[in-house]
Amino acid sequence: MNKEMPAPRPRGRPRAFDRDDALDRAMYLFWNRGYEATSVSDLTESMGITPPSLYAAFGDKKRLFLEAVDRYQAGPGSFAQRALCDEPTAERAMRRLLMDTVESFCDPKHPKGCMVVLSATNCTAESSDVLDALTDRRCAAERVIRNRIAAGLAAGELPAGTDVDALAGMVVTTLYGLSIKARDGASRTSLRKIVEQTLQAWPRRKARKDRDDSRRRANSNRKSNRS
């Protein structure tokens, strides 16, 4: 009667795969093919698991996709947050953001372009919630960019009356365009030139602009004298 009973065994078979590795594989597949074009069978083959294991570990395809997007933003896409937080001025933050975007989008180690921009551009009505989820993420990213520019305006880095919303829209539209251009095979050099051209439109306070113009004229004169 006092004999100890053996501990009950856990129900179900233990998970026989590395969840993080499987999620990484799903992320790269969704990033490369997009949500609609990636089937559950594609996922299970790439992740090396069975459909029951996928559903048990991740819920369903939609929840797996959104978790994969979160992983992208925390991993390959995290350069954006660093660029916005680390640089001392709004202009330098936007320059670094756009240049780091080029480097990320052209990295041969992963698919071209941005997963948040490209992986759910066309969805059926049944997947409208997936499209809405990515729209929310893009809007959140634009708000962060806008807030950084607004902080630069408040710090006196930009001319009074600068349209912060339009400037943030210019940066975000450039980011989206770079994503599509990279997916279409544009070179790193060509994308960097686009960034440089875009940044020519960055509004600067007159005193700084005059200093920059003077510096450019001085450099030009030195080159002329040497030749």
N, C-alpha and C positions, 0 to 999 in steps of 0.2 A: 504493500500500500504506500510505503514511503519512498519507493523507488522513483528516481527522477525521470521525468518524461523527456525524450529527445526533443531538441528544438525543432519547430516546424520548418520545413524547407520553403524557401521563397517560391511563390507561384510563378510559373512561366520560365522559359529558358533565359539564361543570362544573355545580355547583348554581346554578340560575338564580333563587333566591329568598333573601330575608332570613330566616335561620333564627330569629332572635330575634323578629322580627315575626310569623312564622308560629306560633311557640310562644305568644306573647301571645294571638293569635286563638284558638288551641285552648284556652288557659286560660279565656278568657271564655266560650267555648261550653260547655265542661264545667261551669263554675261555674254557668251559667244553666240548663242542661238536665239535668245529671247524667251520670254515666258510661254507664249502660245506655241512656238515651234518645238518646245521641249516636252516630250511625253514622259509619263511615269516609267515606261520601259527604258527610255533613254537614261533617265536618272538612276534607276536601279542598276543598270549595266555599268554606268560610269562610277557610281558609288560603291559597287561591289556588294550590294545587299539585295534582299528579296523585297517584294512589295509589302508583305506584312511587317517587315522590319522598318521600312520607310514610314508606314503609317503609325507604327508604335512609337517610333523615335521622334517624328516630326509632325505628326497629325495628318496632313494631306499636302498635296502639291502646292496649294496657295500659301499655306503656313510655312512650308519649306522654302518657297521662293522669298517670302518676306524676311525670313531669318537669314537667308543667303544675302539679301540686300543689306541687312544690318551688318553682316560680317564684312561685306565689301566696304561699307562706310567706315567701319572700325579698323579696316586693314588697308587694302590698296588705295582706297579713296580718302584716307585720313590726312593726306598731305594738305588738303584744303584748309582744314582747321588750324594746322600748324602755321601755314602761311599767314592766315588772318590774325593769329595771336602773337606771333613772334616778331613781326616787323614794327618799327617805331612810328611809321606814318601810313596813312591810308594809301597813298600812291605806291609806296614800296610794297605794301601788303598786296595790292592788286597786281603789281608787276610780278611778284613772286608767285602769287596764286596762278596767274596765267602761264608763266614759264614752267612752273612745276606741273601744271596741267599738261602741257606739251610733252614733258618728259614721261609722265605717267601714261598718257595715251599712246605714246610711241614705244613703250617698253616691250621688247620682244618676249618677255617672260609671261605675258598674259594677253588676253584679247584687247583689241584696239578700242579706244573710246571709253565712255563712261557708262557703267552698268545702270545707274539711276536714270540716265537720259535715254538709253537705247533699248533696254531689255523689255519694255512694255509699251511701245509706241502704238501698236495695233492690238486691240483686245476685243474679244467677243463680248456680247452683253452679259454673259454669265461671268465674265472676268472683269467687269467694270470696277469692282472693288480693288482689284490689283492696280489698275490704272489710277484710281483715286489715291491709293496709298503712295504711289510714286509721285503723283502730282503734289501731295502734301509734303513729301520730302524735298522736292525741288523748291517749293514755296518757302519752306523753312530755311533752306540754304540761301535763297535770295534775301530773306530777312536778315540773316547773319551778315551777308555782304553789305546790305544797305546800312545796317547798324554800324559797321566798321567805317563806312564812308561818312555817315552822319557824325561819328566821333571825330573824324578828321576835320570836318567842317567846323564843329564846335571848338576844336583846338586851334583854329585859325590857319589850317593848312590849305584851305580852298577859298576861292573868292566868295565874298558875300553873295547870297542869292543863288549859289550853285544848286541845280536841281538834283537832289540826292536820289530820288526815285529813278530819274532818267539815267543817271550815271550808273546806278546799280544795274539797271536794265541793260545798259551797254555791256557791262562786264559779263552778266549772265548769258546774254545772247551770244557773245563771243565764245564763252565756255561751251555752249551747246553746238555752235558751229564748228569749233575745234574737234568736238567729239565725232561729228558726222564726217568731217574731212579726214580725220585719222582713220575711221572705219573704212573710208573709201580709198585709203592707201597713201594719203598725202605724207610727204617727208617731214622729218623733224625740222629741217631748215626752213621749209615753206611755212610751216605752222608758226615758227618763231618770228618770221617776217610779218605774219598777220598780227601777232601780238604787238610787235613794235609799231606797226601802222595804227593799230587801235589805240595804243597809249599816246600817240600824237594828239589825240583829242582830249586828253586828260586836262581839266581846267587847273591853271596855276595862278597864284597871286602875281600881280604885275612885277613887283620887285624881284621875285625869284625868276620870272620869265626874262626880265632884262639881264640879270646875271647870267642866265643860261645862254642868251643870245650873244652877250659879250664874250663868254667863254668860247662859243662856237666860232665867232669871228676871229678871236685871237688864235685859235688852233688853225683856222684856215689861213691866216696870214703867215704863221710859222711854216706851214707846209709850202706856201708860195715862195717864201724866202729861201727855203732849202732847195727848191727846184730851180 
